[in-house]
Amino acid sequence: MKIDSGGTAWMLTSSALVLLMTPGLAFFYGGMSRAKSVLNMMMMSFVSIAVVGMAWVVYGYSLAFGDGGPVGSFIGGFGDLGLVGLEKAATAGDGTGVPQLVFAAFQATFAIITVALISGAVADRAKFGAWVVFSLAWVTLVYFPIAHWVWWTDGKGASGWLFDLGALDFAGGTVVHINAGVAALALVLVLGRRNGWPREPMRPHNLPFVLLGAGLLWFGWFGFNAGSALSSGATAAVAFVNTLAAACAAAVAWIVVEKLRDGASTTLGIASGIVAGLVAVTPACAFVTPLGAIAIGLVAGAVCAFAVSLKYKLGYDDALDVVGVHMVGGIVGALLIGLLATTAVNGAGADGLLAGGGFGLLGKQAVAVLATLAYSFVVTLVIAKVIDLVMGFRISVDDEAAGIDGTVHAETAYDFGSIRAGIGSGAGATAAPHVRAAETAAKKVEAEGTAAEKAEAKKVEAKK
């Protein structure tokens, strides 16, 4: 087996970087959650690694990147089950490729984070067991087929139907972000609103966690985008720089919108802007110039900053803005390829409208966006409905009010009891009365809030 050792080293590094994005997402989502559901939110990301990782090795890679024969335009076959026979295969036979197993590992990390992204929409209220079943069903019936449509080619003329159409998606605008975003919308419609939303404020409980998560996501995203070049050459360099540029531009755009609209720029805003820019540039990162990447970031940052408020107007409870950032940001990036792409950057791409290519590429991008939206939404809706009917997808009213961490996982993120136990000796003794008074007031507020949540939830159930 002849391989490019430099490219292989970069792909191994990129695979690790992309895998790190899912724990990063756990911090990002965990910080945005309420204190009583942070562990559940993080657990949903980590169990996605476990479930999807196993499925990918057993049959996922074969369905997404295998040859499906007569139905090869839509789904792969079973020729690579268990990755058997790939141990000594390379992605190219002339010594310019990487080991097939390295490519399989890299793509596994994409499938993992796509599933994890969906979880943010249903914070506080999804049964953990139901989420595990959903993860396996969704990655099998939705992710694997769409990945095959967009990315599979045998190099001999056979390919997925969107690849054959000429739609461009370098690193996952359709496959990952639009796919996860619209699936999140479908799942939210099945589970319904959190008790008390939108009447009660449900603010992030730990903004430092959000910033840490955004930083880890940004760090890993360089592997996500530049690693998709499958080599360490010029294409990877373009994708790397564009990933930086778009995220910076989107962060600025988001906090400017916040300042003009709300009077203040926030840490949550800059973190969300960074992610929005990364999402939007993902499909375009190897097909546009750095100035084009800045344009994509500016548009995505501003558009997504407004899009996250649509849930209040339309009434769907997307808890952590998966729809507003990932679906909307993915659509922005995919469509802007049709305007800004240029073969001067990447000869394997195409010229968009502004590079003299006409409307052809824009039309192909629109087809890819619409196909992903339609297929993912419908199939996700069916999967979620079936799970809800068979085993129930939502926790009880009382469990939600008490907090899903304690009722489902028998854990809490913050052990305030041990802090209280330490008060009463030494320097802490003089402050104990003040601390006890503050604790009493906090418990009263918490009890009133829990009682209000339960009463509101029971009213909703009574109406049903």
N, C-alpha and C positions, 0 to 999 in steps of 0.2 A: 504493500500500500504506500503510494507516494503522496505526501501531503506538503502543504506550506506550513512550516513550523512556526513562523512568525504569526501567520493568520490564526493558527490553532491556539497559540498562546493568548492572543487577543480574544478569541471566542470563548476560551475557558474563563478568562477574566470577566468578560461581558456577561456570561451566564451567571456567575456569582453575583455580579452587580445587580442584575435584574431580579434574582431571587431575593436579594436584600430589600428590594422595593416593597415586597409584601409585608415584612415586619415594619418597614417604614410607614406603610399604609395603615397598619394596626395602630401605630402611635398617632398618626394624623387623624384617623377616625375616632380613636379612643379619647383623644383630647377634646374633640368636638362633641362627644357624647356627654350625657349627664353622669354624675359620679356614681349613681346606683346601677349603671349599665356599661361601664367602661370595660370591665373584664369580658363580658359577653361580646362586646364589639370587637375586641382584640382577638378573642377566641375564634370568632367567625373567620378572620383572616388566616389564623394559623391552621385551622382545620382544613381550609381550602388547600393549603400546601400539601397536607397529608393525603386528602382524598383525590385531588386532581393529579398529584404526582404519581400515585399508584395507577390511576386509570390511564394516564399518558403512556406509562411503560407497557402496560398490559395490552392495550388496544388503541389508545388515543393517537399515538404517532402514526400508526398504520392507517387509521381513518382520515387523518388530516393530511398526511404527506405520502400516502401509498397510492398505487395505481388501482383505480377502481374498475378498470376494464370498460365495459359498455356504459357504465354510469359514472365514469371517471371525471366528467365535467362537474359533477355535483358532490361526490363523496369518494374517499379512498377505499381500498379493499382490505383484505385480511392477510396480505402477504408478509407483513412485518410485525405480526403479533409477538409481544414480549421482546421486541427488538432483536429477535433471534436472526443470526446471519449478518448483522450489521457491524460486528466487532472489528472486522478488517476491511470495511467498505469506506470509501471517501466520497465527498460530494462532487468531485471532479476526478477524472482518470488521468489527467496530465500533470499531476503534481501541484496544481494551483489551488486545490480544495482543502477541506478540513475533514477529520474523521466524521463519519456519519453519526456516530454516537454523540459527538460534541454538538453537532447541529440539532440532534434530538433533544439533548439536555437544554440547549438554549431555547428552543421552542417550547419546552415544557414550562419554563418560567413565565412565558407569555400567557399560556392557558391558565396557570395558577392565579396570576394577579387579575386576570379578567373576571374570574369568578369572585374573587375577594372584593373587587370594586363594587359589585352589586350590593353587597351587604350593608353598605352605609345608608342606603335608602330605607331600610327596615329596622333601624336601630330601636331598641327598647322593647320590641314586641314580637319577634319571631321565635318560635320554638327551635331550640338548638338541634334536636333530632331531625326536625323537618328541614332545617337549613342544610344539614348534611346530605339528606336524600335529594333535595333540590340541586345541590352543587353537582352531584354525580349525574343526575338526569340532564341538567342544563348543559354541562360541558360536553356531554355525549351527543345530545340532539340539536344543540345550537352552535356551540363554539367550534367543534370539530368540522362540521359541514362548511361553515362560513370561512374558516381558515383555509380549507381546501379550495373553495371558490376563488379566493383572492390570491393565494400564494403558491399553489401546487403547479409544478410543471415537470415533465420528465426530460426536458431538454431536447426532445425529438419531435416536438409538434403538439403533443397532448398536454392539456393544462386545464385548470379550473375555469369555469365559464366567465368569471369576471376578469381573471388574468388574460384569457383569450380575447375578451372584449377590448382590453387595453386600458382598463381603469388602473390608476396608480395608487398604491398604498405601501409606502416603503417599510413602515414599522408598526402599523396597527391602528390607524385612524378609524377604519371601518371594523376590522376584525376585533379589536379590543375595545375602543372607547365608545363608538356609536352603539356597538353591540351590547356592551355592559349598561350603557345609559338608558337605552330603550327597554332593556330587560328589567332594569330597576323600576321604570315607570309601570310596566305591566305588573310587577310583583307588588308594588305599592297599592295599585288599584284592587288587587285581591285581598291584601291584608287590612286595608283601611287605615284610618288616621290613628295616631297615638291618642290616648285618653287625655283630654284637655287641650289638644292642639286645634287651632292656633291661639285659643284664648289665653293660655298660660305661656309665659316665656320659657323656652327650653334652650338655655344658653350653653355654650361649650364650658365644661368644667375645668379644663386645664389647657390654657393657651400655649404655655411652654411645650407641652406634648405636641400640639399642632405644629408649632414651628420646627421642632425636632423631626417630626414626621415628614414635613415638607422638605427639609434639608436632605433627609435620607432618600426620599423619592427623587429629588433633583440629582443627587449623586448617582443613584442607580440608573437614572434615565439616560445617562451618557452611554451606558452599556446597552440599554434598550434600543436607542436609535442608531448610534455609531456601530454597535455590534451587528445590526441588521445588514451591514455591508458584507458580512461573512468574510472579511479580510481586514488587514490593517493598512489599507492604501488610501488613495485620495478621496474616494467616496466616503470612507469612514471619517476623514478629516472634515469634509463639508458637513456631514450630519452632526458631528460633534460641535462645531462652531454654531451651526444653526439652532441646535438645542439650547445652547447658552443664550444666544441672542433673543430668541422668541420668548423664553421664560422671563428674561429681564424686561423686555418691552411690555409683556402682559402684566407683570407685577406693577409697573409704573401706571399703566392704563387703569388697572383695577382701583388702586388707591387714589388716583385722581378722580375717578367717578365717585368713589366714596366721599371724598372731600367736598366735591361739588353738590352731591345729593344729600349727604347726611351731616356734613360739617366736620367730619373727622376721618382720618385714615387709620385703619386698624391693623393689628397683627394678624387677625383672622383674614382680613382683606388681602394683605400682601402674600400670605401663604396660599390663599385660594387663587390669586392672580398667577403666581408661579406655576401652580398645577394646571391652570387653564391654558397658559402658554405652551407648556410641555405637551398637553393633550393635542392642541391644535397643530403644532409643528410635527407631531409624530408621523402622519402620513406623507408630509411634504419635505422632511428634513434633508433628503438627498436630491431633491428636484428643483430647489429654489436657491437663489443667492442669499448671502447673509442679510442684505437689505430687504429681500423678500421675506425672510424669516422675521425680521423686526416688524414688517407690515402685518404679517400673520399674527404675531404676538399682540400688537396694539389692538387689532380688531377683536381678537379672541378675548383679551382682558376686559375690554369695554362691554362687548356683547354678553359675555358670561356674567359680569357683575350685575347686569340688568336681568338676565335670564333666571338667576337663582330666586328672584322675587316672584316669578310667575306662579309658583306653587300656592302662594297666598291668594292670588286672583282666580286661579283655576281650581283650587281646593284639593290638590293631591299632596299628601304628606311625605315628601321626599326628605327624610330627616337630615341627611348630611350633604344634600345638593349634588347627588350623583347625576341626575338628569340635567341640571343647569350647567354643570361643568363638563362632564364627560360626553353626554349626548350632544349638547349644543356645541361645545368646543370641538368635538370630533367632526361634526358637520361643517363648521366653519373652516377647519383645516383641509378637509377633503375637497370642498368646493373651491377654495382659493388656489388649489393646485391648478384648476382649470384656467385661472387667470395668470398665475405667477410662475408656473413651471417653465424651465428653459433647458434645452439640450446643451447649451453652453456649459452648464454645470454637470450634467450627467447625460451622456449620449444614450443611455438605456431608457431614459424617460421620454418626454415629449414636450413640444412647445405649447404653452398656454396662450390664451387670447392676447395678452400684452406682449408676448414674444413673437407674435405673428402667426400663431397656429390656428387661429379661428376659434369657432365654438365647439369643435369636435371633442376635444379633451374635456371641456366643461360638461358636455352632455354625458360622456362616459362616467365622469365622476358622479353626476347626479343619479345615474342608473345604479351605481354601486351603493350610494347612500340610501336610496329608496328601497332597494332590494334587501339591504341589511336591516333597515328599520322595520319593514313589513314582516320578514321572516322571523326575526328575533322577537318582535312584540307578540305575534300570534302564537308561536310555539311556547314562549315563556308563559303566556297567559294560560295556555292549556296545561302545562306542567304544574303551575302553581295551583290552578283550580283542582286538579286531580289530587295533589298532595293535601290540599285543604279538606277535600271531601273524605279522603281515606284516613288521614291521621290528625287533621287539624294543623294549621300553619301558625296560629297565633296563640300566645299564652293567655291565661285567664286575666280578668280585670284586676283581681286582688294581687296576683303575682306581678303584674305590670306596675301597679301602684306601689307595692313594697320594694320593687327593684329586681330586675331579672338576674343580677349577679348573685344575690343571696338565694332567691327562690329556685333558680335553675342550676347554678353551679356551686351553691353552698360556700361561696367565698365573697369577700368584699375587697375592694382595691385599697381602702384606707382603714387601718385598724385604729380608730380613735380611742377605743377602750384601753389599749396599752398606754396611750399618752396620758389618759386620765389617771390610770393606776400609778403612774410615776409622780403625780402631784401630791404634795403633802409633806415633803421632807426637804431640808436644805433650803436653797435659795427659792425654790418653787413654792414653799409653804406660804410666804408672804403674799404671793399672787393668787393663791388658791380661791379666796372668796370671789375675786373678780372673774376668775376663769369659770368657777361654778355658776355664777350668775349668767355669764355669756352662754354657757352650755345649756342652762335651763331655758333661756330665751330661744336658742337655736332649736332645741327639741320641741318647743311649743310651736314654732313656725313650721318645722318639718311635719309634726303631727297634724296641724291644720291643713297643710298642703296635701298630705296623703289622704286625709278625710275628704277634702274637696275633690281630689282626683277620683276617689271611689264613688262619691255621690254623682259626679258628672258621668262617669262610665256607666253607672247603673241606670241613669236617665236615658243614655243612648241605647242601652240594651232593652229598656222598657219600650222605647219607641219602635225598636225592631219587631 
